[in-house]
């Protein structure tokens, strides 16, 4: 709500308004309005464009991104620049009154006119806006790099230590390197025995190192006899770090001393050798490096390595405690880059201009953590014909399989003509899914509702989705049928009761028991409200903003969804098949007590949510 404002209430001493002349201040004061917002009311929705700048007079405003508080604004603080001048899709920020709040409303046109006439004011406004944009753009990179620099040495590959006695010859050292495929040997001088178990030196011995480069210089360049002992030429001032030290410290130590390897210890004993190449390989999994490799790919083969590097990146981020939502955002972004570049490499220019490549399911929602089954399609412009279409789509699917993305068991892939068709045919399919629903139609509608454009003309998907939402009616029977799969799988409760000890070794499908009911239940509520959000957590908070879900309950569901997704990721990363999410099984005996307790709470919350869905959509009638 808004009322007229007493101009004298505005504080022109606060930057950037202190840059205005008295005449400009009077002009601005005449255009101001006042906004009054009750506690918990939404001032700006995520992705909504604003027509004014908000300056807090009294109260408190929270900027929330994905349900988390990203920033807090008190009296004299301003907010809304991104929604006012930019595209907020990158930020995804909603502004909510954390308490009863009064804001001055500064019209956009007034800001534009003042910026045009007052360069100092313009510089301050637009510089602030630019800084916020750059902060948003760099936030992911900064968080990711911070996580990588916090990675421990034990997360990198360590070469097993190869020991030789100080009395061994240079030839013996060379043979030991060859036999063990090593680039260095550790030299024991004192009571150590050749080939002895790795360990720290006792009081009568010391350990040195001899590298392949040392051997080359000593024998080839200096002409030292190959039967000379290694002891006198080894270097005994070892550069060592503990296995629990930071990788970042290893990088610094190598750079400082211009060396290519460090000796790594654990509890004082030598446990391995960290090579510079392995350290850089781990750090090269940084997403910006992967993205650059994708952008520069000149053939599908060039993309294969980038696709494999994503698995290493996931391991690193997960191992350093990065939140699962951030990992999902990052993996989604990199996967879509790979899909887009692959399609650009395979498709002729006219096909690219007259089609839209889409991803669906978890990939469309931006929730893919590892390489799940392919769910993709192609929307063609009506009237367009491509003679090589079948060859292109078959090659696209085959290449993704080579990259480690399994084929979809339901054949929902561009190589299937049912999912590569003109826009009009997609609209016909949508009509059929809505008005003649069956189990397959409901599944197809659900995954298509989650679709996101990856390459080509995104307006084709926008038109198809617009048609979908326009055909929805207030038809209780349709929404009841659509929501029913949310209750299809059992969410056990006796698992943690008296039967727990007996069943703790059984594997539980975490997707069916917990994740899918949340995803599909929220999807059904979002579809009923004709919402265009695709991500589950974003849908959750948008439903809370509309009053469909209690905000506290929405927060609990978001936390449960994140926890269950984290358990699912951990189960796959810790398994030998990490990289391809082939199952969703979690064994209770593998969980610590805290995780088991939280898992119990999450499943209890899922059961409560399923009861809400059953009541809301009349599924028990």
Secondary structure, DSSP 8 states (H G I E B T S, - for coil): -EE---GGGS-TTSTTGGGS-HHHHHHHHHH-EEEEE-TT-EEE-TT---SEEEEEEES-EEEEETTEEEEEE-TT-EE-HHHHHS-TTTT-EEEEESSSEEEEEEEHHHHHHHHHH-HHHHHHHHHHHHHHHHHHHHHHHHHHHHHHHT-BGGGS--B---EEETTSBHHHHHHHHHHHT-SEEEEEESS--TT-------TT-EEEEEEHHHHIIIIIIT---TTSBSGGGSB-S--EEETTSBHHHHHHHHHHHT-SEEEEEETTEEEEEEEHHHHHHHHTTSHHHHHHHHHT--SHHHHHHHHHHHHHHHHHHHHTT--HHHHHHHHHHHHHHHHHHHHHHHS-HHHHHTEEEEE-HHHHHT---SB----EEEEE-TT---TTHHHHHHHHHHHHHHTT----TT--STTSGGGEEEHHHHHHHHHHHHHS--HHHHHHHHHHHT-EEEEE-HHHHHHHHHHHHHH--S-HHHHHHHHGGGGSS---SGGGTTTHHHHTTSEEEHIIIIIHHHHHHHHHHHHHTT----SHHHHHHHHHHTTSS-HHHHHHHHHHHHHHHHHHHHHHHSSTTTTB----EEEGGGS-HHHHHHHHHHHHHHHHHHHHHHHHTTTT-
